[in-house]
Amino acid sequence: MPEPARIALAALTGYLLGSVSFAWLLARVRGVDLRAAGSGNLGATNAGRVLGRGLGLLVFLLDAGKGALAAWLGCHAWTDGAWEAGAAAGGGALLGHVWPVFMGFRGGKGVATLIGSMTVLAPAALALAGAAMLVPVVLTRYMSLGSLVFALALPVAVWILARERTPVLIVAAAACPLLWYTHRTNIARLLRGEERRLGRNKPA
């Protein structure tokens, strides 16, 4: 198979994996339509606030897992350790989570899935960006603020620690404005002083 076709197949596979909404599935088991509960977001934070912290954590792990699986398949299923296909699959998973084909293109915000893909593509950079993310979360208890810092820190961390993996750097850089876009309502609430802190059973 020609290399462009492999990369396209990796991206498509990643997108389809990313489109699986574990938040929606677990909420349905509880008899809840998460799109009509809390903020309506199909992600771990809203799942945690509506369904409880335990299920919220499970959603986070599953969303991260699908990102990691997509990136791993891209790197190893069709190519032998090729960062191009791995990055394409990881990026596809991120897009699938945000705009899932199975859920009418209404999904989550993408942080967990991006974290999962980066555990395969650039784990050291992920650790550095994750540390940066924790600082505002611990100090302010605003998860959204931590996510915004993570989006900014990740491409910098990849450039510092894995700049030779150009496709991974491109995905990390492209993910930054995407995550800021998916958090646009959070940004507005932060600016108005209305954003909910972690530990409160309110939409976010």
C-alpha positions as CSV (number, residue, x, y, z in Angstrom):
1,M,0.0,0.0,0.0
2,P,1.4,3.4,-0.9
3,E,2.5,5.6,2.0
4,P,-0.2,8.3,1.5
5,A,-2.9,5.6,1.5
6,R,-1.6,4.2,4.7
7,I,-1.6,7.6,6.3
8,A,-5.1,8.2,5.1
9,L,-6.3,4.8,6.4
10,A,-4.6,5.6,9.8
11,A,-6.4,9.0,10.0
12,L,-9.8,7.4,9.1
13,T,-9.3,4.6,11.6
14,G,-8.4,7.1,14.3
15,Y,-11.4,9.2,13.4
16,L,-13.8,6.3,13.7
17,L,-12.3,5.2,17.0
18,G,-12.5,8.8,18.3
19,S,-16.1,8.9,17.3
20,V,-17.0,6.3,19.9
21,S,-18.6,8.3,22.8
22,F,-18.0,6.4,26.0
23,A,-19.5,9.2,28.0
24,W,-22.8,8.8,26.1
25,L,-22.7,5.0,26.3
26,L,-22.1,4.9,30.1
27,A,-24.7,7.6,30.7
28,R,-27.3,5.5,28.7
29,V,-26.6,2.5,30.9
30,R,-27.7,4.8,33.8
31,G,-30.7,5.9,31.8
32,V,-29.4,9.4,31.2
33,D,-29.0,11.2,27.9
34,L,-25.8,13.2,28.6
35,R,-26.5,15.5,25.7
36,A,-29.5,16.8,27.7
37,A,-27.8,16.8,31.1
38,G,-25.4,19.2,32.7
39,S,-23.6,21.1,30.0
40,G,-24.6,18.6,27.3
41,N,-20.9,17.9,26.6
42,L,-20.0,14.3,25.9
43,G,-16.8,14.3,27.9
44,A,-15.3,13.2,31.2
45,T,-15.9,16.5,33.1
46,N,-19.6,16.6,32.4
47,A,-19.9,12.9,32.9
48,G,-18.3,13.2,36.3
49,R,-20.6,16.0,37.4
50,V,-23.8,14.3,36.1
51,L,-22.9,10.6,36.8
52,G,-20.4,10.9,39.7
53,R,-16.7,11.1,39.9
54,G,-16.1,7.4,39.5
55,L,-17.8,7.2,36.1
56,G,-16.2,10.5,35.1
57,L,-12.8,9.0,35.8
58,L,-13.8,5.9,33.8
59,V,-14.9,8.1,30.9
60,F,-11.5,9.9,31.0
61,L,-9.6,6.7,30.9
62,L,-11.6,5.3,28.1
63,D,-11.4,8.5,26.0
64,A,-7.6,8.5,26.6
65,G,-7.5,4.8,25.7
66,K,-9.1,5.3,22.4
67,G,-6.6,8.0,21.6
68,A,-3.7,5.8,22.6
69,L,-5.1,2.9,20.6
70,A,-5.5,5.0,17.5
71,A,-1.9,6.3,17.7
72,W,-0.5,2.8,18.4
73,L,-2.3,1.3,15.4
74,G,-1.1,4.2,13.2
75,C,2.5,3.6,14.3
76,H,2.4,-0.2,14.1
77,A,-0.5,-1.7,12.3
78,W,0.2,-0.5,8.8
79,T,3.7,0.9,9.1
80,D,6.7,0.1,11.2
81,G,7.0,2.8,13.8
82,A,6.1,5.6,11.4
83,W,5.4,8.9,13.1
84,E,3.4,10.2,10.1
85,A,0.7,7.5,10.4
86,G,0.7,7.5,14.2
87,A,0.2,11.3,14.3
88,A,-2.5,11.1,11.6
89,A,-4.3,8.4,13.6
90,G,-4.0,10.4,16.9
91,G,-5.1,13.6,15.2
92,G,-8.0,11.7,13.6
93,A,-9.1,10.4,17.0
94,L,-9.1,13.9,18.4
95,L,-11.3,15.1,15.6
96,G,-13.6,12.1,16.0
97,H,-14.0,12.8,19.7
98,V,-14.8,16.5,19.1
99,W,-17.0,15.9,16.0
100,P,-18.2,12.2,16.2
101,V,-19.9,10.8,13.2
102,F,-22.0,8.5,15.4
103,M,-23.3,11.3,17.5
104,G,-24.4,13.9,15.0
105,F,-20.9,15.5,15.1
106,R,-21.5,16.7,18.7
107,G,-18.9,15.4,21.1
108,G,-16.5,16.3,23.8
109,K,-13.7,18.8,24.1
110,G,-10.8,16.5,23.2
111,V,-8.4,16.8,26.1
112,A,-8.5,13.2,27.3
113,T,-8.2,11.8,23.8
114,L,-5.2,14.0,23.0
115,I,-3.6,12.9,26.2
116,G,-4.0,9.3,25.2
117,S,-2.6,9.7,21.8
118,M,0.4,11.6,23.2
119,T,1.2,8.7,25.6
120,V,2.2,6.9,22.5
121,L,3.5,9.7,20.3
122,A,5.5,11.8,22.8
123,P,5.2,10.6,26.4
124,A,8.0,12.8,27.8
125,A,6.5,15.9,26.3
126,L,3.1,14.8,27.6
127,A,4.5,14.5,31.1
128,L,5.9,18.1,30.9
129,A,2.7,19.5,29.5
130,G,0.7,17.6,32.1
131,A,2.8,19.1,34.9
132,A,2.0,22.5,33.5
133,M,-1.6,21.6,33.4
134,L,-1.8,20.6,37.0
135,V,-0.5,23.9,38.4
136,P,-3.6,26.0,37.6
137,V,-5.9,23.1,38.4
138,V,-4.4,22.7,41.9
139,L,-4.2,26.4,42.5
140,T,-7.6,27.4,41.2
141,R,-9.6,24.2,40.8
142,Y,-10.6,25.3,37.4
143,M,-10.3,22.2,35.2
144,S,-10.9,24.3,32.1
145,L,-8.0,26.6,32.9
146,G,-5.7,23.6,33.2
147,S,-6.9,22.3,29.9
148,L,-6.2,25.7,28.2
149,V,-2.7,25.7,29.7
150,F,-2.1,22.1,28.6
151,A,-3.1,23.1,25.0
152,L,-0.5,25.9,25.0
153,A,2.2,23.8,26.8
154,L,2.0,20.7,24.7
155,P,3.4,22.0,21.4
156,V,6.2,23.7,23.3
157,A,7.0,20.5,25.2
158,V,7.0,18.5,22.0
159,W,9.3,21.0,20.4
160,I,11.7,20.8,23.3
161,L,11.7,17.1,23.8
162,A,10.7,15.5,20.5
163,R,11.1,18.1,17.8
164,E,12.5,15.5,15.4
165,R,9.0,13.9,15.2
166,T,7.7,16.6,12.9
167,P,4.3,15.0,12.3
168,V,3.7,14.8,16.1
169,L,4.7,18.4,16.5
170,I,2.2,19.5,13.8
171,V,-0.6,17.6,15.5
172,A,0.3,19.1,18.9
173,A,0.4,22.6,17.4
174,A,-2.9,22.2,15.6
175,A,-4.5,20.8,18.7
176,C,-3.8,24.0,20.6
177,P,-6.3,26.3,18.8
178,L,-8.8,23.4,18.5
179,L,-8.8,22.9,22.3
180,W,-9.2,26.6,22.8
181,Y,-12.1,26.6,20.4
182,T,-13.8,23.6,22.2
183,H,-13.4,25.5,25.5
184,R,-14.8,28.8,24.2
185,T,-17.8,28.7,26.5
186,N,-15.5,28.0,29.4
187,I,-13.3,30.9,28.5
188,A,-16.4,33.2,28.4
189,R,-17.4,32.0,31.9
190,L,-13.9,32.4,33.2
191,L,-13.8,36.0,32.0
192,R,-17.2,36.6,33.6
193,G,-16.1,34.9,36.9
194,E,-18.9,32.3,36.4
195,E,-16.9,29.2,35.7
196,R,-17.6,26.3,38.1
197,R,-14.7,24.8,40.1
198,L,-13.9,21.1,40.5
199,G,-16.0,19.5,43.2
200,R,-19.2,21.3,42.4
201,N,-22.1,19.4,40.8
202,K,-22.7,22.0,38.1
203,P,-22.3,22.1,34.3
204,A,-18.9,22.8,32.8
